[in-house]
Amino acid sequence: MKRHLGIFLRGMAMGAADLVPGVSGGTVALITGIYDTLLESISSISWGLSKTLKYEGLQGVLKALNASFLITLVTGISTSFIALSGLLHHLLEHHKAVLFAFFFGLVSSSIPMVSREISKRNAYHAFLFFAGTAVTFGLGSLPPIQVEPSLPYLFACGAVAACAMILPGISGSFILLLLGVYGAVIGALKELNLLVIATVGAGAITGLLGFSKGLTALLARARSRVMATLTGMLLGSLQALWPWKENILLLHTHSDGRETWLQTNAWPDSNEFYICLAFSAAGAGLVLVMQRLENRFAS
């Protein structure tokens, strides 16, 4: 029960992170110590399970899948999606700077922790670090696409976003925002639009199954290089999480009057500076709490 509670809470934290553009659930998985287990569990889903079912039965399949871990984690993520989507959408609309300050502190304080996974440090690892930084920095600077999402497009977006969700530093929600479907997906979660949820979910599962296998193989063969790249991605993602933004170009006016702007980072707003600083410190403190919880649940 203690172990499953820890996995469930990590799942809720991953779900909350994935709902915010700029934050990756993979980051939470990495800093709470379940990243490798998550990738291995997802990549174990294959056609080979049919042979396992034939010769070892249902118990063998459940063991091969690490089913108790996956079910508990997915339950936590789903609970977070359903329970927190409305709250986080409200915060993004009305208190965006404070929300981003919290996650800015969380991500920035997790970078030194993740960097400990880099066992080798040379010029090539430094290159990979800066390449990872450039990728997420560049993605965070792109303007969102303006589209009317169809079901096939939502499926494809779900697949791409799911790949991003398990990469620390690349936010699945931010990918959905860039692809112009973030509002549609959040609206579907709030309204329980099962058709849209099922379409995006099917795409996400498809993307996860394919991408996780490749990433697992890379970690097994070149872990230090992969971690150098992922650490750089975390650093680059801070650009998108900077709390203070300035509108520079109107991109689209929606039918309900909402406006989508191309934004750039701005100097801190003195009216919100101290509250944002406090929430940034709270985000950094949460990383320490998650580390302690990891050690406690693992014991």
C-alpha positions as CSV (number, residue, x, y, z in Angstrom):
1,M,0.0,0.0,0.0
2,K,2.8,2.4,0.9
3,R,4.6,1.7,-2.4
4,H,1.4,2.1,-4.5
5,L,0.5,5.4,-2.7
6,G,3.9,6.7,-3.7
7,I,3.4,5.7,-7.3
8,F,-0.1,7.2,-7.3
9,L,1.1,10.5,-6.0
10,R,3.9,10.6,-8.6
11,G,1.2,10.0,-11.2
12,M,-0.8,12.9,-10.0
13,A,2.3,15.1,-10.1
14,M,3.0,14.0,-13.6
15,G,-0.6,14.6,-14.7
16,A,-0.5,18.1,-13.2
17,A,2.8,18.9,-14.9
18,D,1.6,17.6,-18.3
19,L,-1.4,20.0,-18.1
20,V,0.8,23.1,-18.0
21,P,2.5,24.2,-21.3
22,G,6.2,24.3,-20.6
23,V,6.4,21.5,-18.0
24,S,6.9,17.8,-18.8
25,G,5.6,14.9,-16.9
26,G,8.9,13.2,-17.8
27,T,10.6,15.8,-15.7
28,V,8.6,14.7,-12.7
29,A,9.2,11.0,-13.4
30,L,12.9,11.7,-13.6
31,I,13.3,13.7,-10.4
32,T,11.1,11.3,-8.4
33,G,13.1,8.2,-9.4
34,I,10.6,6.3,-11.6
35,Y,11.8,7.3,-15.1
36,D,13.6,4.1,-16.0
37,T,10.8,1.9,-14.6
38,L,8.3,3.9,-16.6
39,L,10.1,3.5,-19.9
40,E,10.8,-0.2,-19.3
41,S,7.2,-0.8,-18.4
42,I,5.8,1.0,-21.5
43,S,8.4,-0.6,-23.8
44,S,7.5,-4.1,-22.6
45,I,4.1,-3.8,-24.3
46,S,4.6,-5.8,-27.5
47,W,3.2,-8.6,-29.6
48,G,5.5,-10.9,-27.7
49,L,3.1,-10.8,-24.8
50,S,0.9,-13.2,-26.8
51,K,3.5,-15.9,-26.4
52,T,3.8,-15.0,-22.7
53,L,0.1,-15.4,-22.3
54,K,0.2,-18.8,-24.1
55,Y,3.0,-20.3,-22.0
56,E,2.8,-18.4,-18.7
57,G,-0.9,-17.3,-18.5
58,L,-2.3,-14.0,-17.4
59,Q,-0.1,-13.8,-14.3
60,G,3.0,-14.0,-16.6
61,V,1.6,-11.1,-18.8
62,L,0.9,-8.9,-15.7
63,K,4.4,-9.5,-14.4
64,A,6.0,-8.8,-17.8
65,L,4.1,-5.5,-18.0
66,N,4.8,-4.5,-14.4
67,A,1.0,-4.0,-14.4
68,S,0.6,-2.9,-10.8
69,F,3.0,-0.1,-11.4
70,L,1.5,1.0,-14.7
71,I,-2.1,0.8,-13.5
72,T,-1.4,2.8,-10.3
73,L,0.6,5.4,-12.2
74,V,-2.0,5.8,-15.0
75,T,-4.7,6.1,-12.3
76,G,-2.8,8.9,-10.7
77,I,-2.3,10.7,-14.0
78,S,-6.0,10.3,-15.0
79,T,-7.1,11.5,-11.6
80,S,-5.0,14.6,-11.9
81,F,-6.3,15.3,-15.5
82,I,-9.9,15.1,-14.4
83,A,-9.5,16.9,-11.0
84,L,-7.0,19.6,-11.9
85,S,-7.7,20.5,-15.5
86,G,-10.3,23.1,-14.6
87,L,-8.1,24.7,-11.9
88,L,-4.9,24.8,-14.0
89,H,-6.9,26.2,-16.9
90,H,-8.2,29.0,-14.6
91,L,-4.7,29.7,-13.3
92,L,-3.3,29.8,-16.9
93,E,-6.0,32.3,-17.8
94,H,-5.9,34.6,-14.7
95,H,-2.6,33.9,-12.7
96,K,-0.2,32.7,-15.4
97,A,2.9,34.4,-14.1
98,V,2.5,32.9,-10.6
99,L,1.8,29.4,-12.0
100,F,4.8,29.6,-14.3
101,A,7.0,31.0,-11.5
102,F,6.2,27.8,-9.5
103,F,7.2,25.5,-12.3
104,F,10.2,27.6,-13.1
105,G,11.5,27.0,-9.6
106,L,10.6,23.3,-9.8
107,V,12.4,22.7,-13.1
108,S,15.5,24.9,-12.4
109,S,16.1,23.2,-9.1
110,S,15.8,19.8,-10.7
111,I,18.6,20.4,-13.2
112,P,21.5,19.8,-10.8
113,M,19.8,16.6,-9.6
114,V,19.4,15.2,-13.1
115,S,22.9,16.2,-14.1
116,R,24.2,13.7,-11.5
117,E,23.2,11.0,-13.9
118,I,25.9,12.2,-16.4
119,S,28.7,9.8,-15.5
120,K,31.1,11.0,-18.1
121,R,31.9,14.7,-18.7
122,N,33.9,15.6,-21.9
123,A,33.6,17.8,-24.9
124,Y,31.1,15.5,-26.7
125,H,28.8,15.4,-23.6
126,A,29.0,19.2,-23.4
127,F,28.0,19.4,-27.1
128,L,25.0,17.2,-26.4
129,F,24.0,19.3,-23.4
130,F,24.0,22.5,-25.5
131,A,22.2,20.8,-28.3
132,G,19.5,19.7,-26.0
133,T,19.3,23.3,-24.6
134,A,19.0,24.7,-28.1
135,V,16.2,22.3,-29.1
136,T,13.9,23.2,-26.2
137,F,14.8,26.8,-26.3
138,G,13.9,26.9,-30.0
139,L,10.7,25.0,-29.5
140,G,9.7,27.4,-26.8
141,S,10.1,30.4,-29.1
142,L,7.9,29.1,-31.9
143,P,4.5,30.6,-32.5
144,P,1.4,28.3,-32.2
145,I,-0.3,27.0,-35.4
146,Q,-3.9,28.1,-35.9
147,V,-6.1,25.2,-37.1
148,E,-9.6,23.8,-36.7
149,P,-8.7,20.4,-35.3
150,S,-10.2,17.3,-37.0
151,L,-10.1,13.9,-35.4
152,P,-7.2,12.5,-37.5
153,Y,-5.2,15.7,-36.7
154,L,-6.0,15.3,-33.0
155,F,-4.8,11.6,-33.1
156,A,-1.5,12.7,-34.7
157,C,-1.1,15.6,-32.2
158,G,-1.7,13.1,-29.3
159,A,1.1,10.8,-30.7
160,V,3.6,13.7,-31.0
161,A,2.7,15.1,-27.6
162,A,3.0,11.8,-25.9
163,C,6.6,11.4,-27.1
164,A,7.3,14.8,-25.6
165,M,5.6,14.0,-22.3
166,I,8.2,11.3,-21.5
167,L,11.1,13.6,-22.5
168,P,12.2,15.8,-19.6
169,G,12.3,19.4,-20.7
170,I,9.8,19.0,-23.6
171,S,6.3,19.6,-22.6
172,G,3.5,17.6,-24.2
173,S,1.0,20.4,-23.4
174,F,3.3,22.9,-25.1
175,I,3.5,20.7,-28.2
176,L,-0.3,20.6,-28.2
177,L,-0.3,24.4,-27.9
178,L,2.2,24.8,-30.8
179,L,0.0,22.5,-32.9
180,G,-3.1,24.6,-32.1
181,V,-5.1,22.0,-30.2
182,Y,-4.3,22.7,-26.5
183,G,-7.6,24.6,-26.0
184,A,-9.6,21.8,-27.6
185,V,-8.0,19.1,-25.5
186,I,-8.4,21.0,-22.2
187,G,-12.0,21.8,-23.1
188,A,-12.6,18.1,-23.8
189,L,-11.2,17.2,-20.4
190,K,-13.3,19.8,-18.7
191,E,-16.5,18.8,-20.5
192,L,-15.7,15.1,-20.6
193,N,-16.0,14.9,-24.4
194,L,-15.3,11.2,-24.7
195,L,-14.8,11.2,-28.5
196,V,-12.0,13.8,-28.4
197,I,-10.5,12.3,-25.3
198,A,-10.5,8.8,-26.8
199,T,-9.0,10.1,-30.1
200,V,-6.1,12.0,-28.4
201,G,-5.6,9.1,-26.0
202,A,-5.3,6.6,-28.8
203,G,-2.8,8.8,-30.5
204,A,-0.9,9.2,-27.2
205,I,-0.7,5.4,-26.7
206,T,0.5,4.8,-30.2
207,G,3.2,7.4,-29.8
208,L,4.3,6.1,-26.4
209,L,4.6,2.5,-27.5
210,G,6.9,3.4,-30.5
211,F,9.0,6.1,-28.9
212,S,9.6,4.4,-25.5
213,K,11.3,1.4,-27.1
214,G,13.8,3.5,-28.9
215,L,14.5,5.7,-25.8
216,T,14.9,2.6,-23.6
217,A,17.4,1.2,-26.0
218,L,19.4,4.5,-26.1
219,L,19.5,4.7,-22.3
220,A,20.8,1.1,-22.1
221,R,23.6,1.8,-24.7
222,A,24.5,5.4,-24.0
223,R,22.9,6.5,-20.7
224,S,25.4,9.3,-20.0
225,R,25.0,10.8,-23.4
226,V,21.2,10.7,-23.3
227,M,21.2,12.2,-19.8
228,A,23.5,15.0,-21.0
229,T,21.0,15.8,-23.7
230,L,18.0,15.6,-21.4
231,T,19.7,17.9,-18.8
232,G,20.2,20.4,-21.6
233,M,16.5,20.1,-22.6
234,L,15.6,21.0,-19.0
235,L,17.7,24.1,-19.1
236,G,16.3,25.2,-22.5
237,S,12.7,24.7,-21.2
238,L,13.2,27.5,-18.7
239,Q,12.8,30.0,-21.5
240,A,9.2,29.0,-22.0
241,L,8.6,29.0,-18.3
242,W,9.8,32.5,-17.6
243,P,6.8,34.0,-15.7
244,W,6.7,37.5,-17.4
245,K,5.7,37.7,-21.0
246,E,5.1,40.6,-23.4
247,N,2.7,40.4,-26.4
248,I,4.4,41.4,-29.6
249,L,2.2,40.1,-32.4
250,L,-1.5,39.2,-32.6
251,L,-1.7,35.8,-34.3
252,H,-5.4,35.0,-34.2
253,T,-8.7,36.2,-32.9
254,H,-11.1,33.3,-32.0
255,S,-14.8,33.3,-32.6
256,D,-15.5,33.9,-28.9
257,G,-13.3,36.9,-28.8
258,R,-10.1,35.3,-27.3
259,E,-6.8,36.4,-28.8
260,T,-3.7,34.4,-29.4
261,W,-0.5,36.4,-29.3
262,L,3.1,35.7,-30.1
263,Q,5.0,36.5,-26.9
264,T,8.5,37.2,-25.8
265,N,10.1,37.2,-22.3
266,A,9.9,40.5,-20.5
267,W,11.5,42.1,-17.4
268,P,9.8,41.2,-14.1
269,D,6.6,43.0,-13.2
270,S,7.2,44.8,-9.9
271,N,3.6,44.2,-8.9
272,E,4.0,40.4,-9.0
273,F,7.7,40.1,-8.4
274,Y,7.7,39.0,-4.8
275,I,4.7,36.7,-5.0
276,C,6.3,35.0,-8.1
277,L,9.6,34.8,-6.2
278,A,7.8,33.1,-3.3
279,F,6.1,30.6,-5.6
280,S,9.3,29.9,-7.4
281,A,10.9,29.1,-4.1
282,A,7.9,26.8,-3.3
283,G,8.5,25.0,-6.6
284,A,12.2,24.5,-5.7
285,G,11.2,23.3,-2.2
286,L,8.8,20.8,-3.7
287,V,11.7,19.1,-5.5
288,L,13.4,18.5,-2.2
289,V,10.1,17.1,-0.8
290,M,9.7,14.8,-3.7
291,Q,13.3,13.6,-3.2
292,R,12.6,12.8,0.5
293,L,9.3,11.0,-0.5
294,E,11.2,9.0,-3.0
295,N,13.6,7.8,-0.4
296,R,10.8,7.1,2.1
297,F,8.6,5.2,-0.3
298,A,11.6,3.2,-1.6
299,S,12.5,2.1,1.9
